[in-house]
Amino acid sequence: MELFSEIYNCYYQVLRHLLCSQTALTLQQIRGQICKEGFAESMLSVIPKLEQGDWNLFQKDGELFYSKLSSPLILPVSGLQKSYLKALLSDPRMQLFLNQKQIESLGQMLSEVPPLWTQEQFFYCDRFTDGDPYEDETYRQNFRTLLTAQKNRQYADIDYNSPKGTRVHHHYVPARLEYSVKNDKFRLLALKDRNDHRMKLEILNISRIHSVRLTNRTLDSQVDLNGLIQNSYYREPLKLHIVNKRNALERAMLHFANYEKNTTKIDETTYECLIYYNQTMETELLIEVMSFGPMLTVVGNEKFLKSLKERLQRQRNQANGAASFR
């Protein structure tokens, strides 16, 4: 395993819980834990390394796996980790999740630590330039109010400017915040009461919110947010074939990490990945597929294939037009 990058990785956390077990585990129990805490494709990455002993983390006795740790795992914070945290604090997006007192306290504790990187060292390509105004005080205040409402299951009075330009004013329950890498924007998955006493899922761009005010009303029933999201998906998922050369499978899992997906192996070098999406995700997913590279092939669905061909044709026409102009 890599020295540092895995420490904050989901796989690392799953294996840490397995290693802290003081009882023997069967392979089936290990699989169940990985499925519960990891991703659908975690089996493809983790199980072979455990079974074949590549990671050398367990002692195998017949069908049982014993952790090689004799006591609970306690890790001190290393200088490298402190340097990593110092770099994260310089990201204006990270500061959205912290209040001013927390920012100042962490800054003081890490004052003598050099950051692992600076923001100026990054150059982003294939990303829109009109990202959210993370340092705008109104934006930050709205973001933190939404976080509070989400944690407390409170209704929030949101004044919002829709993409069509109309002003919308409703009470929502903030359910989840998502970040779009391609757009460099945060969006809110919000629940809204319907006339039939059920909840409707709406997606709001944080930057379009004018104001947020907490109400005294809280959501008193459980809502299956994942079920609402799944119900919004198109009936047929996007189907990709990934040829695992030049580490393409791992790159694809990272590239499409924010989508619900299911990945299976279909032959020695090829994997099939099903990605579930809805209309609001379609354009962004289209751009991400186009930017991946030749190790990925779109084999379905027809709707996505049609959109892909149309976008490629538009790009070709624009390139030909630019060449003619020159």
C-alpha positions as a Markdown table, in Angstrom:
| # | Residue | x | y | z |
|---|---|---|---|---|
| 1 | Met | 0.0 | 0.0 | 0.0 |
| 2 | Glu | 1.2 | 3.5 | -0.7 |
| 3 | Leu | 2.8 | 5.4 | 2.2 |
| 4 | Phe | 0.3 | 8.2 | 2.5 |
| 5 | Ser | -2.4 | 8.4 | -0.1 |
| 6 | Glu | -4.3 | 5.4 | 1.3 |
| 7 | Ile | -4.6 | 6.7 | 4.8 |
| 8 | Tyr | -7.7 | 8.8 | 3.9 |
| 9 | Asn | -8.9 | 6.3 | 1.3 |
| 10 | Cys | -12.1 | 4.3 | 1.9 |
| 11 | Tyr | -10.1 | 1.1 | 1.4 |
| 12 | Tyr | -7.8 | 2.0 | 4.1 |
| 13 | Gln | -10.6 | 2.6 | 6.6 |
| 14 | Val | -12.3 | -0.7 | 5.7 |
| 15 | Leu | -9.1 | -2.6 | 6.2 |
| 16 | Arg | -8.4 | -0.8 | 9.4 |
| 17 | His | -11.7 | -2.0 | 10.9 |
| 18 | Leu | -10.9 | -5.6 | 9.7 |
| 19 | Leu | -7.4 | -5.5 | 11.2 |
| 20 | Cys | -8.7 | -4.2 | 14.5 |
| 21 | Ser | -10.9 | -7.3 | 14.8 |
| 22 | Gln | -9.6 | -9.6 | 17.6 |
| 23 | Thr | -11.4 | -12.6 | 16.2 |
| 24 | Ala | -10.9 | -14.8 | 13.2 |
| 25 | Leu | -12.7 | -13.8 | 10.1 |
| 26 | Thr | -13.9 | -15.9 | 7.2 |
| 27 | Leu | -13.5 | -14.7 | 3.6 |
| 28 | Gln | -17.3 | -14.3 | 3.5 |
| 29 | Gln | -17.2 | -12.0 | 6.6 |
| 30 | Ile | -14.4 | -9.9 | 5.0 |
| 31 | Arg | -16.4 | -9.6 | 1.8 |
| 32 | Gly | -19.5 | -8.5 | 3.7 |
| 33 | Gln | -17.5 | -5.8 | 5.6 |
| 34 | Ile | -16.0 | -4.5 | 2.4 |
| 35 | Cys | -19.4 | -4.4 | 0.7 |
| 36 | Lys | -20.9 | -2.6 | 3.7 |
| 37 | Glu | -18.2 | 0.1 | 4.0 |
| 38 | Gly | -16.6 | 0.2 | 0.5 |
| 39 | Phe | -17.8 | 0.6 | -3.0 |
| 40 | Ala | -19.4 | -1.9 | -5.4 |
| 41 | Glu | -16.1 | -2.3 | -7.2 |
| 42 | Ser | -14.0 | -2.7 | -4.0 |
| 43 | Met | -14.1 | -6.5 | -4.4 |
| 44 | Leu | -12.1 | -6.2 | -7.6 |
| 45 | Ser | -9.3 | -4.2 | -5.9 |
| 46 | Val | -9.1 | -5.6 | -2.3 |
| 47 | Ile | -10.0 | -9.3 | -2.2 |
| 48 | Pro | -7.3 | -10.5 | -4.6 |
| 49 | Lys | -4.6 | -8.7 | -2.7 |
| 50 | Leu | -5.8 | -10.2 | 0.6 |
| 51 | Glu | -6.2 | -13.8 | -0.8 |
| 52 | Gln | -2.9 | -13.8 | -2.5 |
| 53 | Gly | -1.1 | -12.2 | 0.4 |
| 54 | Asp | 0.1 | -9.1 | -1.6 |
| 55 | Trp | -0.6 | -6.8 | 1.4 |
| 56 | Asn | 0.5 | -9.3 | 4.0 |
| 57 | Leu | -2.0 | -8.1 | 6.6 |
| 58 | Phe | -3.6 | -11.3 | 7.7 |
| 59 | Gln | -2.4 | -14.7 | 8.8 |
| 60 | Lys | -4.3 | -17.4 | 7.0 |
| 61 | Asp | -5.2 | -20.7 | 8.8 |
| 62 | Gly | -7.3 | -22.9 | 6.6 |
| 63 | Glu | -10.4 | -20.9 | 5.8 |
| 64 | Leu | -9.9 | -18.4 | 8.6 |
| 65 | Phe | -8.0 | -15.0 | 8.5 |
| 66 | Tyr | -6.3 | -13.7 | 11.6 |
| 67 | Ser | -5.2 | -10.0 | 11.9 |
| 68 | Lys | -1.5 | -9.6 | 12.3 |
| 69 | Leu | -2.2 | -6.8 | 14.8 |
| 70 | Ser | -2.0 | -7.9 | 18.4 |
| 71 | Ser | -3.5 | -4.6 | 19.8 |
| 72 | Pro | -5.8 | -1.8 | 18.6 |
| 73 | Leu | -4.3 | 0.3 | 15.9 |
| 74 | Ile | -3.4 | 3.8 | 17.2 |
| 75 | Leu | -1.7 | 6.1 | 14.7 |
| 76 | Pro | 0.0 | 9.3 | 15.7 |
| 77 | Val | -0.3 | 12.2 | 13.3 |
| 78 | Ser | 2.9 | 12.3 | 11.2 |
| 79 | Gly | 4.6 | 15.4 | 9.9 |
| 80 | Leu | 3.5 | 14.4 | 6.4 |
| 81 | Gln | -0.1 | 14.3 | 7.6 |
| 82 | Lys | 0.2 | 17.7 | 9.2 |
| 83 | Ser | 1.6 | 19.0 | 6.0 |
| 84 | Tyr | -1.3 | 17.5 | 4.1 |
| 85 | Leu | -3.8 | 19.1 | 6.5 |
| 86 | Lys | -2.1 | 22.5 | 6.1 |
| 87 | Ala | -2.5 | 22.2 | 2.4 |
| 88 | Leu | -6.2 | 21.3 | 2.7 |
| 89 | Leu | -6.8 | 24.4 | 4.8 |
| 90 | Ser | -5.5 | 26.6 | 2.0 |
| 91 | Asp | -8.4 | 25.4 | -0.2 |
| 92 | Pro | -11.3 | 27.8 | 0.0 |
| 93 | Arg | -13.7 | 24.9 | -0.4 |
| 94 | Met | -12.4 | 23.3 | 2.8 |
| 95 | Gln | -13.1 | 26.4 | 4.7 |
| 96 | Leu | -16.8 | 26.2 | 3.9 |
| 97 | Phe | -17.1 | 23.3 | 6.3 |
| 98 | Leu | -15.4 | 25.2 | 9.2 |
| 99 | Asn | -16.3 | 28.2 | 11.2 |
| 100 | Gln | -13.9 | 31.1 | 11.8 |
| 101 | Lys | -12.9 | 29.8 | 15.2 |
| 102 | Gln | -12.0 | 26.4 | 13.9 |
| 103 | Ile | -10.0 | 27.9 | 11.0 |
| 104 | Glu | -8.0 | 30.1 | 13.3 |
| 105 | Ser | -7.4 | 27.3 | 15.8 |
| 106 | Leu | -6.2 | 24.9 | 13.1 |
| 107 | Gly | -4.1 | 27.6 | 11.6 |
| 108 | Gln | -2.4 | 28.3 | 14.9 |
| 109 | Met | -1.7 | 24.6 | 15.5 |
| 110 | Leu | -0.2 | 24.1 | 12.1 |
| 111 | Ser | 1.6 | 27.5 | 11.9 |
| 112 | Glu | 5.1 | 26.0 | 11.8 |
| 113 | Val | 4.2 | 23.3 | 9.3 |
| 114 | Pro | 4.9 | 23.8 | 5.6 |
| 115 | Pro | 2.0 | 22.9 | 3.3 |
| 116 | Leu | 2.4 | 19.8 | 1.2 |
| 117 | Trp | 1.3 | 21.8 | -1.9 |
| 118 | Thr | -0.1 | 25.3 | -2.7 |
| 119 | Gln | -3.1 | 26.1 | -4.7 |
| 120 | Glu | -0.9 | 27.9 | -7.3 |
| 121 | Gln | 0.7 | 24.6 | -8.2 |
| 122 | Phe | -2.5 | 23.3 | -9.7 |
| 123 | Phe | -3.6 | 23.9 | -13.3 |
| 124 | Tyr | -7.1 | 22.7 | -14.1 |
| 125 | Cys | -7.9 | 21.7 | -17.6 |
| 126 | Asp | -11.3 | 20.6 | -19.1 |
| 127 | Arg | -13.1 | 22.5 | -16.4 |
| 128 | Phe | -15.5 | 25.5 | -16.5 |
| 129 | Thr | -14.0 | 28.7 | -15.3 |
| 130 | Asp | -17.2 | 30.2 | -13.7 |
| 131 | Gly | -16.9 | 28.1 | -10.5 |
| 132 | Asp | -18.7 | 29.1 | -7.3 |
| 133 | Pro | -17.5 | 32.2 | -5.4 |
| 134 | Tyr | -16.1 | 30.3 | -2.4 |
| 135 | Glu | -14.7 | 33.4 | -0.7 |
| 136 | Asp | -17.9 | 35.4 | -1.0 |
| 137 | Glu | -19.2 | 36.0 | 2.5 |
| 138 | Thr | -22.9 | 35.6 | 1.5 |
| 139 | Tyr | -22.1 | 32.3 | -0.2 |
| 140 | Arg | -20.2 | 31.0 | 2.8 |
| 141 | Gln | -23.0 | 32.0 | 5.2 |
| 142 | Asn | -25.6 | 30.3 | 3.0 |
| 143 | Phe | -23.4 | 27.2 | 2.8 |
| 144 | Arg | -22.9 | 26.9 | 6.5 |
| 145 | Thr | -26.6 | 27.5 | 7.2 |
| 146 | Leu | -27.5 | 24.7 | 4.8 |
| 147 | Leu | -25.0 | 22.4 | 6.6 |
| 148 | Thr | -26.7 | 23.2 | 10.0 |
| 149 | Ala | -30.1 | 22.5 | 8.5 |
| 150 | Gln | -28.9 | 19.2 | 7.0 |
| 151 | Lys | -27.4 | 18.0 | 10.3 |
| 152 | Asn | -30.5 | 18.9 | 12.3 |
| 153 | Arg | -33.0 | 17.8 | 9.7 |
| 154 | Gln | -34.5 | 21.3 | 9.7 |
| 155 | Tyr | -36.6 | 23.0 | 7.1 |
| 156 | Ala | -34.9 | 26.0 | 5.6 |
| 157 | Asp | -36.5 | 29.0 | 4.0 |
| 158 | Ile | -34.6 | 29.3 | 0.7 |
| 159 | Asp | -34.8 | 32.2 | -1.7 |
| 160 | Tyr | -33.5 | 30.9 | -5.0 |
| 161 | Asn | -32.9 | 32.0 | -8.6 |
| 162 | Ser | -33.8 | 29.2 | -10.9 |
| 163 | Pro | -31.8 | 28.4 | -14.2 |
| 164 | Lys | -34.8 | 29.8 | -16.1 |
| 165 | Gly | -34.3 | 33.2 | -14.3 |
| 166 | Thr | -37.4 | 33.0 | -12.1 |
| 167 | Arg | -37.2 | 33.7 | -8.4 |
| 168 | Val | -38.3 | 30.7 | -6.3 |
| 169 | His | -39.1 | 30.9 | -2.6 |
| 170 | His | -39.8 | 27.6 | -0.8 |
| 171 | His | -39.2 | 25.6 | 2.4 |
| 172 | Tyr | -36.8 | 22.7 | 1.8 |
| 173 | Val | -35.0 | 20.1 | 3.9 |
| 174 | Pro | -31.4 | 20.1 | 2.9 |
| 175 | Ala | -30.5 | 16.4 | 2.5 |
| 176 | Arg | -27.1 | 16.2 | 0.8 |
| 177 | Leu | -24.4 | 18.5 | -0.7 |
| 178 | Glu | -22.6 | 17.4 | -3.8 |
| 179 | Tyr | -19.6 | 18.8 | -5.6 |
| 180 | Ser | -19.1 | 18.9 | -9.4 |
| 181 | Val | -15.5 | 18.7 | -10.4 |
| 182 | Lys | -16.2 | 19.7 | -14.0 |
| 183 | Asn | -18.3 | 22.7 | -13.1 |
| 184 | Asp | -16.4 | 23.6 | -9.9 |
| 185 | Lys | -19.7 | 24.1 | -8.2 |
| 186 | Phe | -21.6 | 22.7 | -5.2 |
| 187 | Arg | -25.2 | 21.7 | -5.5 |
| 188 | Leu | -27.8 | 20.9 | -2.9 |
| 189 | Leu | -30.1 | 17.8 | -2.9 |
| 190 | Ala | -33.2 | 19.2 | -1.2 |
| 191 | Leu | -36.5 | 17.7 | -0.1 |
| 192 | Lys | -39.7 | 19.5 | -0.7 |
| 193 | Asp | -43.2 | 18.7 | 0.6 |
| 194 | Arg | -45.7 | 17.6 | -2.1 |
| 195 | Asn | -49.5 | 17.9 | -2.0 |
| 196 | Asp | -49.8 | 14.1 | -1.5 |
| 197 | His | -47.7 | 14.4 | 1.8 |
| 198 | Arg | -44.8 | 12.7 | 0.1 |
| 199 | Met | -41.4 | 14.3 | -0.4 |
| 200 | Lys | -40.0 | 15.5 | -3.8 |
| 201 | Leu | -36.3 | 15.7 | -4.5 |
| 202 | Glu | -35.0 | 18.9 | -6.1 |
| 203 | Ile | -31.5 | 19.9 | -7.0 |
| 204 | Leu | -30.4 | 23.5 | -6.4 |
| 205 | Asn | -27.1 | 25.2 | -7.3 |
| 206 | Ile | -25.7 | 26.8 | -4.2 |
| 207 | Ser | -24.5 | 29.9 | -6.1 |
| 208 | Arg | -28.0 | 30.6 | -7.2 |
| 209 | Ile | -29.3 | 30.8 | -3.6 |
| 210 | His | -29.9 | 34.4 | -2.5 |
| 211 | Ser | -30.6 | 33.7 | 1.2 |
| 212 | Val | -31.2 | 30.8 | 3.6 |
| 213 | Arg | -33.1 | 31.1 | 6.9 |
| 214 | Leu | -33.5 | 28.3 | 9.4 |
| 215 | Thr | -37.1 | 27.5 | 10.5 |
| 216 | Asn | -38.3 | 25.9 | 13.8 |
| 217 | Arg | -39.8 | 23.0 | 11.9 |
| 218 | Thr | -37.9 | 19.7 | 11.6 |
| 219 | Leu | -38.5 | 16.6 | 9.5 |
| 220 | Asp | -40.2 | 14.1 | 11.8 |
| 221 | Ser | -40.2 | 11.1 | 9.5 |
| 222 | Gln | -37.5 | 9.0 | 7.8 |
| 223 | Val | -37.0 | 9.7 | 4.1 |
| 224 | Asp | -35.2 | 7.2 | 1.8 |
| 225 | Leu | -33.0 | 9.7 | 0.0 |
| 226 | Asn | -31.1 | 7.1 | -1.9 |
| 227 | Gly | -34.4 | 5.6 | -3.0 |
| 228 | Leu | -35.6 | 9.1 | -4.3 |
| 229 | Ile | -32.3 | 9.5 | -6.2 |
| 230 | Gln | -32.6 | 6.0 | -7.7 |
| 231 | Asn | -36.1 | 6.7 | -8.8 |
| 232 | Ser | -34.9 | 9.7 | -10.7 |
| 233 | Tyr | -32.4 | 7.7 | -12.7 |
| 234 | Tyr | -33.1 | 6.8 | -16.3 |
| 235 | Arg | -34.4 | 3.3 | -16.7 |
| 236 | Glu | -31.3 | 2.1 | -18.7 |
| 237 | Pro | -27.8 | 3.0 | -17.2 |
| 238 | Leu | -24.8 | 4.0 | -19.2 |
| 239 | Lys | -22.8 | 0.9 | -20.2 |
| 240 | Leu | -19.0 | 1.2 | -20.5 |
| 241 | His | -16.4 | -1.3 | -21.4 |
| 242 | Ile | -13.0 | -0.6 | -19.9 |
| 243 | Val | -9.8 | -2.2 | -21.2 |
| 244 | Asn | -7.5 | -2.5 | -18.2 |
| 245 | Lys | -4.3 | -1.3 | -19.7 |
| 246 | Arg | -2.1 | 1.5 | -18.3 |
| 247 | Asn | -4.1 | 1.2 | -15.0 |
| 248 | Ala | -7.3 | 2.2 | -16.8 |
| 249 | Leu | -9.6 | 0.4 | -14.4 |
| 250 | Glu | -8.3 | 2.2 | -11.3 |
| 251 | Arg | -8.3 | 5.6 | -13.2 |
| 252 | Ala | -11.9 | 5.0 | -14.3 |
| 253 | Met | -13.1 | 4.2 | -10.8 |
| 254 | Leu | -11.5 | 7.4 | -9.6 |
| 255 | His | -12.8 | 9.4 | -12.6 |
| 256 | Phe | -16.4 | 8.3 | -12.1 |
| 257 | Ala | -16.2 | 8.0 | -8.3 |
| 258 | Asn | -19.2 | 10.3 | -7.7 |
| 259 | Tyr | -21.7 | 8.2 | -9.6 |
| 260 | Glu | -23.6 | 5.1 | -8.5 |
| 261 | Lys | -22.2 | 2.3 | -10.5 |
| 262 | Asn | -21.7 | -1.5 | -10.8 |
| 263 | Thr | -18.5 | -3.0 | -12.3 |
| 264 | Thr | -17.9 | -6.6 | -13.3 |
| 265 | Lys | -15.1 | -8.4 | -15.1 |
| 266 | Ile | -16.1 | -9.9 | -18.5 |
| 267 | Asp | -12.8 | -11.3 | -19.6 |
| 268 | Glu | -9.1 | -11.2 | -18.7 |
| 269 | Thr | -8.6 | -7.5 | -19.7 |
| 270 | Thr | -12.0 | -6.0 | -20.0 |
| 271 | Tyr | -14.5 | -4.8 | -17.4 |
| 272 | Glu | -18.1 | -3.7 | -17.8 |
| 273 | Cys | -19.2 | -0.6 | -15.8 |
| 274 | Leu | -22.8 | 0.4 | -15.5 |
| 275 | Ile | -23.3 | 4.0 | -14.4 |
| 276 | Tyr | -26.7 | 5.2 | -13.1 |
| 277 | Tyr | -27.6 | 8.8 | -13.8 |
| 278 | Asn | -30.5 | 11.2 | -14.4 |
| 279 | Gln | -31.1 | 14.3 | -16.6 |
| 280 | Thr | -29.3 | 16.7 | -14.2 |
| 281 | Met | -26.1 | 14.6 | -14.4 |
| 282 | Glu | -26.2 | 13.9 | -18.1 |
| 283 | Thr | -24.2 | 16.7 | -19.6 |
| 284 | Glu | -21.4 | 16.4 | -16.9 |
| 285 | Leu | -21.2 | 12.7 | -17.4 |
| 286 | Leu | -21.0 | 13.1 | -21.1 |
| 287 | Ile | -18.0 | 15.5 | -20.8 |
| 288 | Glu | -16.3 | 13.1 | -18.3 |
| 289 | Val | -16.7 | 10.1 | -20.7 |
| 290 | Met | -15.3 | 12.1 | -23.6 |
| 291 | Ser | -12.3 | 13.2 | -21.6 |
| 292 | Phe | -11.3 | 9.8 | -20.3 |
| 293 | Gly | -9.4 | 8.3 | -23.3 |
| 294 | Pro | -9.2 | 5.3 | -25.7 |
| 295 | Met | -9.3 | 2.6 | -23.1 |
| 296 | Leu | -13.0 | 3.3 | -22.5 |
| 297 | Thr | -15.8 | 2.4 | -25.0 |
| 298 | Val | -19.5 | 3.4 | -24.7 |
| 299 | Val | -21.7 | 0.5 | -25.7 |
| 300 | Gly | -25.1 | 1.7 | -24.4 |
| 301 | Asn | -27.6 | 3.2 | -23.8 |
| 302 | Glu | -28.9 | 4.5 | -27.1 |
| 303 | Lys | -29.9 | 7.8 | -25.7 |
| 304 | Phe | -26.5 | 8.5 | -24.3 |
| 305 | Leu | -24.8 | 7.3 | -27.5 |
| 306 | Lys | -27.0 | 9.6 | -29.6 |
| 307 | Ser | -26.0 | 12.6 | -27.3 |
| 308 | Leu | -22.3 | 11.6 | -27.5 |
| 309 | Lys | -22.4 | 11.4 | -31.3 |
| 310 | Glu | -24.1 | 14.8 | -31.6 |
| 311 | Arg | -21.6 | 16.4 | -29.3 |
| 312 | Leu | -18.7 | 15.0 | -31.2 |
| 313 | Gln | -20.2 | 16.1 | -34.5 |
| 314 | Arg | -20.6 | 19.7 | -33.1 |
| 315 | Gln | -17.0 | 19.7 | -32.0 |
| 316 | Arg | -15.9 | 18.5 | -35.4 |
| 317 | Asn | -17.9 | 21.2 | -37.2 |
| 318 | Gln | -16.5 | 23.8 | -34.9 |
| 319 | Ala | -12.9 | 22.6 | -35.5 |
| 320 | Asn | -13.5 | 22.6 | -39.3 |
| 321 | Gly | -15.1 | 26.1 | -39.1 |
| 322 | Ala | -12.1 | 27.4 | -37.2 |
| 323 | Ala | -9.7 | 25.8 | -39.7 |
| 324 | Ser | -11.6 | 27.4 | -42.6 |
| 325 | Phe | -11.5 | 30.8 | -40.9 |
| 326 | Arg | -7.7 | 30.6 | -40.6 |
